[in-house]
């Protein structure tokens, strides 16, 4: 179907205005991260001289590389944990029939209604009791199981034809082997979606790392940014922005690469 | 049919039942095995903390969080007579009211225009979803600059227009609104992606037949797009409400609950009570209130949703 020229022009105008509206905060921050402090103080938008000083200073002032590494390790731990545990759970809900399955399924739904923020006090005490404050496991453990991930994968697993399972039973393939060699490869796309989503959420966590880290060896980059921001005085905006860019760019790239998958996967997992 | 054959058949039947029973037992065992990691983790980090929070809310505690004295409902009496907590509840409700419609409506507009088949549309989709990839901490830093009293973008525009500067984050009249604006921005990315996914799954035949009938753009929007999109809209509204009640990061970065507790949203209030004032009992009572609010919200939304939402 051809679109009329006037409709095209209207649409592009709307698209561009909205895009500017959304992306302006990022553009300002990006430009400011290359500014010297004078330009920032004067309230310039485009730097008169482009400089990398802010990035150098941000890395000098904080062990940003260590923070990035910490964030990476924790996010990978959470991502892998969620992939394994929720795919196992989803398999049970789809391919195994047993008494109490429905009850357990509702129990999983129930976990989505209990906000982590409301149960933060006992969780903090548990992790402290296990001596896991300031450790990677302490940061990752509470997030390894996910009802959302389980639903998302259950949705995909349900679409695998039943005949395949019957055939594999005749061939004498057990559940675990079927899960590993048939189900997981078929569900690759959904697994990637969940991987991206869980990595993004883990990388962007704020409250839990704030509570469960007290020193630089395990601190995540988000809390590092908070430190950077609270140390700064007004003439150091460039350094804070440089720090924010270092924090935001990895996940933005990941989001752009996985956007199509996320869009499809999230809609499916969330709605059916 | 001779007797032998009947007996054999019966015997087979019994064997079959036995095997089936055994199989069912094995399936239960295997099911629990597959589910055990999740069940274990949920028990330790979701269900136990829930029960423990309710328990703690009936006690006074020492600094380490150990219970010292049973006080019954005293903590609840305390928080509901505390002007600070009541203020926190009002602020939180206002915050939900400010952010949820804003997020959903703006994201819906973006999703509708980004669903057109145009050259370069992928680029625009990327931009609209971008805030999903930006953490609360980074986004807060961006907005802190925009709200900055002297060099911030908003005040510079006001000055250009010959208006007075506004203390976006320091003026009690504006602080909650400012935090809400930045929150809407942070939530647009995710909401947009879900709604776009919803739009793309609408059957294009519906539009084609509407075109044949000569239906206009807004007629189609009202009669096809919105009804068909209602499950997605319902979902993002629920998620947005729950997210709004759980807001913490931007408060900690932008206002620290101030000015005069104006932005002291409920999770921030819990955090402060527990980890700054070490009042675990009252903090737990607040957490129970948060839990009940979210539970009630979810139930109401599902009840409403069942009636209003059009599922394919």
HADDOCK unambig.tbl for C-alpha pairs under 7 A between the chains (distance, minus, plus):
assign (segid A and resid 11 and name CA) (segid B and resid 113 and name CA) 6.84 0.50 0.50
assign (segid A and resid 15 and name CA) (segid B and resid 113 and name CA) 6.81 0.50 0.50
assign (segid A and resid 15 and name CA) (segid B and resid 124 and name CA) 6.97 0.50 0.50
assign (segid A and resid 19 and name CA) (segid B and resid 124 and name CA) 6.58 0.50 0.50
assign (segid A and resid 19 and name CA) (segid B and resid 127 and name CA) 6.21 0.50 0.50
assign (segid A and resid 19 and name CA) (segid B and resid 128 and name CA) 6.51 0.50 0.50
assign (segid A and resid 22 and name CA) (segid B and resid 128 and name CA) 6.58 0.50 0.50
assign (segid A and resid 23 and name CA) (segid B and resid 127 and name CA) 6.68 0.50 0.50
assign (segid A and resid 25 and name CA) (segid B and resid 142 and name CA) 5.86 0.50 0.50
assign (segid A and resid 25 and name CA) (segid B and resid 143 and name CA) 6.93 0.50 0.50
assign (segid A and resid 26 and name CA) (segid B and resid 142 and name CA) 6.89 0.50 0.50
assign (segid A and resid 29 and name CA) (segid B and resid 142 and name CA) 6.02 0.50 0.50
assign (segid A and resid 41 and name CA) (segid B and resid 151 and name CA) 6.61 0.50 0.50
assign (segid A and resid 43 and name CA) (segid B and resid 151 and name CA) 4.99 0.50 0.50
assign (segid A and resid 85 and name CA) (segid B and resid 37 and name CA) 6.21 0.50 0.50
assign (segid A and resid 85 and name CA) (segid B and resid 38 and name CA) 5.99 0.50 0.50
assign (segid A and resid 88 and name CA) (segid B and resid 34 and name CA) 5.16 0.50 0.50
assign (segid A and resid 88 and name CA) (segid B and resid 35 and name CA) 6.47 0.50 0.50
assign (segid A and resid 89 and name CA) (segid B and resid 34 and name CA) 5.65 0.50 0.50
assign (segid A and resid 89 and name CA) (segid B and resid 35 and name CA) 4.70 0.50 0.50
assign (segid A and resid 89 and name CA) (segid B and resid 38 and name CA) 6.93 0.50 0.50
assign (segid A and resid 92 and name CA) (segid B and resid 31 and name CA) 5.13 0.50 0.50
assign (segid A and resid 92 and name CA) (segid B and resid 34 and name CA) 5.94 0.50 0.50
assign (segid A and resid 92 and name CA) (segid B and resid 35 and name CA) 6.64 0.50 0.50
assign (segid A and resid 96 and name CA) (segid B and resid 27 and name CA) 5.98 0.50 0.50
assign (segid A and resid 96 and name CA) (segid B and resid 31 and name CA) 6.02 0.50 0.50
assign (segid A and resid 97 and name CA) (segid B and resid 27 and name CA) 6.37 0.50 0.50
assign (segid A and resid 98 and name CA) (segid B and resid 24 and name CA) 6.48 0.50 0.50
assign (segid A and resid 98 and name CA) (segid B and resid 27 and name CA) 5.97 0.50 0.50
assign (segid A and resid 98 and name CA) (segid B and resid 28 and name CA) 4.89 0.50 0.50
assign (segid A and resid 99 and name CA) (segid B and resid 28 and name CA) 6.81 0.50 0.50
assign (segid A and resid 111 and name CA) (segid B and resid 46 and name CA) 6.65 0.50 0.50
assign (segid A and resid 113 and name CA) (segid B and resid 295 and name CA) 6.29 0.50 0.50
assign (segid A and resid 114 and name CA) (segid B and resid 291 and name CA) 6.60 0.50 0.50
assign (segid A and resid 117 and name CA) (segid B and resid 246 and name CA) 6.43 0.50 0.50
assign (segid A and resid 117 and name CA) (segid B and resid 267 and name CA) 6.59 0.50 0.50
assign (segid A and resid 118 and name CA) (segid B and resid 287 and name CA) 4.70 0.50 0.50
assign (segid A and resid 118 and name CA) (segid B and resid 288 and name CA) 6.94 0.50 0.50
assign (segid A and resid 118 and name CA) (segid B and resid 290 and name CA) 6.42 0.50 0.50
assign (segid A and resid 118 and name CA) (segid B and resid 291 and name CA) 6.12 0.50 0.50
assign (segid A and resid 119 and name CA) (segid B and resid 49 and name CA) 5.35 0.50 0.50
assign (segid A and resid 119 and name CA) (segid B and resid 50 and name CA) 5.74 0.50 0.50
assign (segid A and resid 119 and name CA) (segid B and resid 53 and name CA) 6.42 0.50 0.50
assign (segid A and resid 122 and name CA) (segid B and resid 49 and name CA) 5.06 0.50 0.50
assign (segid A and resid 122 and name CA) (segid B and resid 52 and name CA) 6.45 0.50 0.50
assign (segid A and resid 122 and name CA) (segid B and resid 53 and name CA) 6.59 0.50 0.50
assign (segid A and resid 123 and name CA) (segid B and resid 45 and name CA) 6.26 0.50 0.50
assign (segid A and resid 123 and name CA) (segid B and resid 49 and name CA) 6.17 0.50 0.50
assign (segid A and resid 142 and name CA) (segid B and resid 45 and name CA) 5.55 0.50 0.50
assign (segid A and resid 145 and name CA) (segid B and resid 38 and name CA) 5.14 0.50 0.50
assign (segid A and resid 145 and name CA) (segid B and resid 41 and name CA) 6.14 0.50 0.50
assign (segid A and resid 145 and name CA) (segid B and resid 42 and name CA) 6.77 0.50 0.50
assign (segid A and resid 200 and name CA) (segid B and resid 133 and name CA) 6.74 0.50 0.50
assign (segid A and resid 204 and name CA) (segid B and resid 135 and name CA) 4.70 0.50 0.50
assign (segid A and resid 204 and name CA) (segid B and resid 136 and name CA) 6.80 0.50 0.50
assign (segid A and resid 206 and name CA) (segid B and resid 249 and name CA) 6.10 0.50 0.50
assign (segid A and resid 207 and name CA) (segid B and resid 249 and name CA) 6.67 0.50 0.50
assign (segid A and resid 222 and name CA) (segid B and resid 137 and name CA) 5.83 0.50 0.50
assign (segid A and resid 225 and name CA) (segid B and resid 137 and name CA) 6.76 0.50 0.50
assign (segid A and resid 226 and name CA) (segid B and resid 137 and name CA) 6.71 0.50 0.50
assign (segid A and resid 226 and name CA) (segid B and resid 253 and name CA) 6.88 0.50 0.50
assign (segid A and resid 244 and name CA) (segid B and resid 138 and name CA) 4.89 0.50 0.50
assign (segid A and resid 244 and name CA) (segid B and resid 141 and name CA) 6.92 0.50 0.50
assign (segid A and resid 247 and name CA) (segid B and resid 138 and name CA) 6.73 0.50 0.50
assign (segid A and resid 248 and name CA) (segid B and resid 134 and name CA) 5.27 0.50 0.50
assign (segid A and resid 248 and name CA) (segid B and resid 135 and name CA) 6.56 0.50 0.50
assign (segid A and resid 248 and name CA) (segid B and resid 138 and name CA) 6.33 0.50 0.50
assign (segid A and resid 251 and name CA) (segid B and resid 133 and name CA) 5.10 0.50 0.50
assign (segid A and resid 251 and name CA) (segid B and resid 134 and name CA) 6.78 0.50 0.50
assign (segid A and resid 252 and name CA) (segid B and resid 130 and name CA) 6.54 0.50 0.50
assign (segid A and resid 252 and name CA) (segid B and resid 133 and name CA) 4.64 0.50 0.50
assign (segid A and resid 252 and name CA) (segid B and resid 134 and name CA) 6.45 0.50 0.50
assign (segid A and resid 255 and name CA) (segid B and resid 133 and name CA) 5.69 0.50 0.50
assign (segid A and resid 256 and name CA) (segid B and resid 126 and name CA) 6.16 0.50 0.50
assign (segid A and resid 263 and name CA) (segid B and resid 193 and name CA) 5.21 0.50 0.50
assign (segid A and resid 263 and name CA) (segid B and resid 194 and name CA) 6.04 0.50 0.50
assign (segid A and resid 263 and name CA) (segid B and resid 197 and name CA) 5.26 0.50 0.50
assign (segid A and resid 264 and name CA) (segid B and resid 197 and name CA) 5.54 0.50 0.50
assign (segid A and resid 266 and name CA) (segid B and resid 194 and name CA) 6.51 0.50 0.50
assign (segid A and resid 267 and name CA) (segid B and resid 194 and name CA) 5.34 0.50 0.50
assign (segid A and resid 267 and name CA) (segid B and resid 197 and name CA) 5.59 0.50 0.50
assign (segid A and resid 267 and name CA) (segid B and resid 198 and name CA) 6.34 0.50 0.50
assign (segid A and resid 271 and name CA) (segid B and resid 231 and name CA) 6.75 0.50 0.50
assign (segid A and resid 271 and name CA) (segid B and resid 232 and name CA) 6.82 0.50 0.50
